[in-house]
Amino acid sequence: MSISAQPALLVLADGTSYCGLSFGAPGTTIGEVVFNTGMTGYQEVLTDPSYCGQIVTFTYPELGNTGVNPEDEESNEPQIKGAIARNICPRPSNWRSTQSLPEYLQEHKIPGIYSIDTRALTRKIRTVGAMNGGISTEILNPTELLEKVQSAPNMAGLNLVEKVTTKEVYQWSEPTDAYWEFNPSVSGNTGEKFTVVAIDFGVKKNILRRLASYGCRVIVVPANIPPEEILKYNPDGIFLSNGPGDPSTVTEGIETTKELLKSYKPVFGICMGHQVLGLALGGNTFKLKFGHRGLNQPAGLQQKVEITSQNHGFAINADSLEAELEITHLNLNDQTVAGLQHKSLPFFSVQYHPEASPGPHDADYLFERFVQAMRDVRKVKAIN
């Protein structure tokens, strides 16, 4: 297909404007403008629920070369408010492709703008900070679009989990496809089984696949489910998922986690789940200037480094953590908290994404750590 030459306008909340062309659906969209530094995995980014409410700038200069396909979706539909790119490939070349990127965005009514200087835009965000912005094909007057942008709510203080969490309880049993399995040591669906309740703050499919690959029977529940309902499943462990928005506003999830911690069952959190665990254990969070979104973020401690996939705009305040908690990982670019654990109880979490998709697999061992924690608790119960 060819892309129409329909003009489009991007306006930031500080009044900066960029004129470009449309490659998605016509219309107007408002959201927080952020940037992702990954060189691949754009479809996973588009469908990651953690990007709900955001307009994503892709810093890689050409988007759409490999098209899209159903297998690479991290949720059932795109979650972003809009997409920004330098160049767009309208005719993908990949044996797995079933649709072009412009067709995909048009089908799902997601506006996109391209043919703008994404390097200048990224430098603006890095200098000033992430801010609201708007893309429009129908409002081409910067002043008029700016009024709409400035009237939109800011990400700080915004609860978006309620928009993406599942409405019904469901079970997940699908492991990573054998064709794509990168870790031959995973137990798969053989051997000892563990029941894990995953609280869905905006969970990615690949997280559920990794849990299933490590032998977990996964029960996915809504973010607002009462703790007593979770405990009725008699889980071996609790998983706290990724998700969008300001973690401090997810009060039901925080209170539920506080109650679940009293059961002393192993708890593993990723991204939003990491922040919710930290908040439930007495810490607090703050908004980062422009967040961490990309596939090559270094995280580690004590001369051990993992290259990680990250996508978050908030972080745990290290000074707010109680003495019973210890930091296991730092983001080595800015020294923010990237991992924590309880010193005596089986609770741990990471700010980054060990399930990758997209990204490196350095941190996949954390799923095995979670399984081992459940195995250890089961052994203690058997002895007693």
ChimeraX attribute file (.defattr): number of C-alpha atoms within 10 A of each C-alpha:
attribute: neighborCount
match mode: 1-to-1
recipient: residues
	/A:1	11
	/A:2	9
	/A:3	15
	/A:4	10
	/A:5	10
	/A:6	13
	/A:7	17
	/A:8	25
	/A:9	25
	/A:10	30
	/A:11	27
	/A:12	26
	/A:13	21
	/A:14	13
	/A:15	15
	/A:16	13
	/A:17	20
	/A:18	19
	/A:19	18
	/A:20	23
	/A:21	22
	/A:22	26
	/A:23	31
	/A:24	26
	/A:25	21
	/A:26	19
	/A:27	16
	/A:28	21
	/A:29	22
	/A:30	26
	/A:31	24
	/A:32	25
	/A:33	28
	/A:34	27
	/A:35	26
	/A:36	20
	/A:37	16
	/A:38	19
	/A:39	17
	/A:40	19
	/A:41	17
	/A:42	23
	/A:43	24
	/A:44	22
	/A:45	26
	/A:46	25
	/A:47	21
	/A:48	27
	/A:49	28
	/A:50	28
	/A:51	25
	/A:52	24
	/A:53	24
	/A:54	25
	/A:55	28
	/A:56	24
	/A:57	23
	/A:58	26
	/A:59	21
	/A:60	17
	/A:61	14
	/A:62	14
	/A:63	25
	/A:64	21
	/A:65	17
	/A:66	23
	/A:67	24
	/A:68	23
	/A:69	17
	/A:70	14
	/A:71	10
	/A:72	18
	/A:73	21
	/A:74	23
	/A:75	19
	/A:76	12
	/A:77	15
	/A:78	23
	/A:79	24
	/A:80	22
	/A:81	24
	/A:82	31
	/A:83	24
	/A:84	30
	/A:85	24
	/A:86	19
	/A:87	19
	/A:88	20
	/A:89	19
	/A:90	20
	/A:91	17
	/A:92	19
	/A:93	13
	/A:94	12
	/A:95	9
	/A:96	13
	/A:97	16
	/A:98	14
	/A:99	18
	/A:100	20
	/A:101	26
	/A:102	26
	/A:103	18
	/A:104	20
	/A:105	20
	/A:106	15
	/A:107	11
	/A:108	13
	/A:109	16
	/A:110	24
	/A:111	28
	/A:112	32
	/A:113	29
	/A:114	26
	/A:115	18
	/A:116	18
	/A:117	17
	/A:118	21
	/A:119	15
	/A:120	10
	/A:121	21
	/A:122	22
	/A:123	12
	/A:124	14
	/A:125	19
	/A:126	15
	/A:127	11
	/A:128	12
	/A:129	16
	/A:130	23
	/A:131	20
	/A:132	25
	/A:133	28
	/A:134	29
	/A:135	33
	/A:136	26
	/A:137	22
	/A:138	14
	/A:139	17
	/A:140	16
	/A:141	12
	/A:142	19
	/A:143	13
	/A:144	11
	/A:145	26
	/A:146	22
	/A:147	14
	/A:148	16
	/A:149	25
	/A:150	18
	/A:151	11
	/A:152	15
	/A:153	13
	/A:154	16
	/A:155	21
	/A:156	15
	/A:157	14
	/A:158	16
	/A:159	16
	/A:160	23
	/A:161	27
	/A:162	18
	/A:163	15
	/A:164	20
	/A:165	20
	/A:166	19
	/A:167	14
	/A:168	9
	/A:169	14
	/A:170	11
	/A:171	14
	/A:172	16
	/A:173	16
	/A:174	18
	/A:175	21
	/A:176	20
	/A:177	10
	/A:178	11
	/A:179	6
	/A:180	7
	/A:181	13
	/A:182	12
	/A:183	12
	/A:184	8
	/A:185	9
	/A:186	17
	/A:187	16
	/A:188	21
	/A:189	16
	/A:190	10
	/A:191	9
	/A:192	12
	/A:193	18
	/A:194	20
	/A:195	17
	/A:196	26
	/A:197	25
	/A:198	29
	/A:199	28
	/A:200	28
	/A:201	32
	/A:202	28
	/A:203	27
	/A:204	25
	/A:205	22
	/A:206	22
	/A:207	23
	/A:208	25
	/A:209	21
	/A:210	23
	/A:211	27
	/A:212	25
	/A:213	24
	/A:214	24
	/A:215	23
	/A:216	27
	/A:217	22
	/A:218	24
	/A:219	22
	/A:220	23
	/A:221	22
	/A:222	21
	/A:223	25
	/A:224	21
	/A:225	17
	/A:226	17
	/A:227	16
	/A:228	11
	/A:229	10
	/A:230	20
	/A:231	14
	/A:232	8
	/A:233	12
	/A:234	12
	/A:235	19
	/A:236	22
	/A:237	26
	/A:238	26
	/A:239	24
	/A:240	27
	/A:241	25
	/A:242	29
	/A:243	28
	/A:244	30
	/A:245	26
	/A:246	24
	/A:247	32
	/A:248	21
	/A:249	16
	/A:250	22
	/A:251	16
	/A:252	14
	/A:253	26
	/A:254	23
	/A:255	16
	/A:256	20
	/A:257	24
	/A:258	18
	/A:259	14
	/A:260	21
	/A:261	18
	/A:262	8
	/A:263	9
	/A:264	13
	/A:265	20
	/A:266	25
	/A:267	27
	/A:268	26
	/A:269	28
	/A:270	26
	/A:271	30
	/A:272	33
	/A:273	30
	/A:274	29
	/A:275	32
	/A:276	33
	/A:277	29
	/A:278	30
	/A:279	24
	/A:280	21
	/A:281	20
	/A:282	13
	/A:283	18
	/A:284	19
	/A:285	18
	/A:286	14
	/A:287	18
	/A:288	15
	/A:289	15
	/A:290	20
	/A:291	20
	/A:292	24
	/A:293	20
	/A:294	23
	/A:295	24
	/A:296	16
	/A:297	21
	/A:298	20
	/A:299	28
	/A:300	20
	/A:301	16
	/A:302	8
	/A:303	5
	/A:304	9
	/A:305	17
	/A:306	19
	/A:307	19
	/A:308	25
	/A:309	27
	/A:310	27
	/A:311	25
	/A:312	23
	/A:313	25
	/A:314	26
	/A:315	24
	/A:316	26
	/A:317	17
	/A:318	19
	/A:319	8
	/A:320	14
	/A:321	18
	/A:322	13
	/A:323	8
	/A:324	11
	/A:325	19
	/A:326	15
	/A:327	19
	/A:328	18
	/A:329	25
	/A:330	22
	/A:331	23
	/A:332	16
	/A:333	10
	/A:334	10
	/A:335	13
	/A:336	18
	/A:337	22
	/A:338	27
	/A:339	26
	/A:340	25
	/A:341	22
	/A:342	18
	/A:343	13
	/A:344	8
	/A:345	15
	/A:346	20
	/A:347	23
	/A:348	26
	/A:349	29
	/A:350	27
	/A:351	31
	/A:352	30
	/A:353	24
	/A:354	26
	/A:355	26
	/A:356	22
	/A:357	23
	/A:358	23
	/A:359	21
	/A:360	18
	/A:361	18
	/A:362	15
	/A:363	20
	/A:364	16
	/A:365	14
	/A:366	16
	/A:367	21
	/A:368	18
	/A:369	14
	/A:370	24
	/A:371	23
	/A:372	13
	/A:373	21
	/A:374	23
	/A:375	18
	/A:376	14
	/A:377	16
	/A:378	15
	/A:379	11
	/A:380	9
	/A:381	9
	/A:382	8
	/A:383	6
	/A:384	6
